[in-house]
Amino acid sequence: MRSGIAKKISNAVALATLGFLWMPLVVVVAFSFEPEMAAVHLTGFTLDWYGKVLEGGGMLNALFKSLELGLTSALIGTLFGAFLAVGLHKYRGRGFAVLALIVYLPIVMPDVIYGISQMVFFNYLKQFIGWPNAGLLTMGIAHISFQIPYVALIVYARLVGLDRDLVNAAADLYASPLKSIYAFWIPVLRPALIASFLLAFTLSLDDFVISFFTSGPGSVTLPIYIWGSIAKHGVTPETNAIASLLIGAVLLVALIQTYLSARRVGHLAPTSN
Amino acid sequence: MIRLNGSSYTQALRLTATIGPGVAWITVFLFLPSVLMGLLAFLTNGAYGQPVMPLTTDAFKQVAGFNFLGWSPGNLQVIGRSLLQAGYTTIATILLAYPVAFFIAGVRERYRAFLLLLVIIPSWTNQVVRTYAWMQLLAPDTPLSDLAVHLGLIPQHLGLYPSNYAVSMGLIYNYLPYMVLPIYASVEKLDWRLVDATRDLYANSWRVFWHGVFPQTIPGLLAGIILVAIPAFGAYIVPQLLGGDKAMMLGNLIASQFSSLPNWPFGAALTLVMLAFTFIGLAVFRRLSRKLNAGEANLL
């Protein structure tokens, strides 16, 4: 494989595949500058569509809804997930089977099933006890449920890497629960907590299917907004402009992350724990 | 483990305080809804699509194709199409992922992170956006559609979208990164001494790959198959945007039972069918990965 014609073919396929991954994104961005509606070929250059998107207000509104939902659910999801990981780490044994079940159900369950079963459940709850109203609340509840397992996985992995005696010592020093959380758990788990929170937040921002089925009037997040505008108007330069802004945001985050991790490697010795 | 302080009472209290909220949350908001769906499948479809008593197995008969008009293969075709599409997607992503994984592992170390980022960034973009992009690429009179017309796949002046081809394309595109990354992880820590050994035994390049390289990548391959096949089987966004009525997959059929022309018991029965296939697939995989001793692929 390392020599000869096989390698050349393999490399050509690899390059073509990388092109395949980027082609749709390039097309979306290119056509966001296209002045004509429903054009198949590029005919000119304009920034009008971006102006329309930003002045319309609908998209910004949806963005704020996405951020509100993402931040709130990630905060609660991280809290519950971290407690779950700590508890299951301490009381290994029978709890372990429960962890496996809890952790893997939402991860392997197809999201259509997940979203629809939540929708049906909330529907019946509303009918019988008058709560909750479909909207950011039901979406948040659904998001927290799928965030908890991911957070528990990350925090648990960190706990497994810790010295068990250290964990036991914290419990033996008769600190009050609040004090031990503040003085021991938070500092020790900080990297895992930050990583969990960011993952939970990203999962929430990225989710469409579960949000779609648990949403209600007035809880239009960004992916739902884009979905709605495709359903209403089909492919338009305006949607391309929204999509391009999203792609730009992802690129920016990726660049910042690369920069930060490069700097970390450059200036700090590898962490000892 | 021996505990020196604390009675079993305080231990129980601590356990409740730590795992209680998370477990309670998931039980109420995840397990209960799933159980409810399981129950709905055995109820009767009411006049407005709402489930009513008595308990029946009508919904499952309907899944098998029986209704008041007799038998029709429609529902089974949708299930079969979902299985096929998941199969195509898995095979295509494997064939594309291996060259990419070897290519990235073969460049100098400082470029690898950049190339990995090239693979990861598209998958960070929202799935709705990624799929919607293909609506434009596969529309009539675009280069790809023209090519398909030349090859005789579709009639003149029609686009590739909406169609089964478009759904395949969208699924492969969306799930490719989830195949590349685990395979790359395996390739990166490949033991080249084993590969050299096969070469020393005068194996040709195909046999070097098959006996020296491939077995070492099985853990990554199995992990990739799980990450691709299950979501592709349960896909909703891609077939909804890129497929038409003739390219409908199980996820869309389920969703339509809960929105337009609702029939909740039928939808719930389809849900159980989807879950059954998912869990059977996972169980087969679990056995396979144990047999091949591929520790990392043990997702369950």
Interface residues (C-beta under 8 A of the other chain):
Chain A: M1 S3 G4 A6 S10 N11 V13 A14 L15 T17 L18 F20 L21 W22 M23 P24 L25 V27 V28 F31 V40 L79 F80 G81 F83 L84 V86 G87 L88 K90 Y91 G95 V98 A100 I102 Y104 L105 P106 V108 M109 P110 D111 V112 I113 I116 S117 Q118 M119 V120 F121 Y124 I141 A142 I144 S145 I148 P149 A152 A171 D172 P177 D206 F208 V209 F213 L222 P223 I226 W227 I230 G234 V235 T239 N240 A243 L246 I247 V250 L251 V253 A254 T258
Chain B: L4 N5 G6 Q11 R14 L15 A17 T18 I19 G20 P21 G22 V23 W25 I26 F29 L30 F31 L32 P33 S34 L36 M37 L40 L96 Y98 P99 V100 F102 F103 I104 A113 L115 L117 L118 V119 I120 I121 P122 W124 T125 N126 Q127 V128 V129 R130 Y132 A133 W134 M135 Q136 L137 A139 P140 D141 T142 Y173 L176 P177 S205 W206 V208 F209 V213 I230 P231 F233 G234 Y236 I237 L241 G251 I254 A255 F258 W264 G267 A268 T271 M274 L275 T278 F279 L282 L299 L300
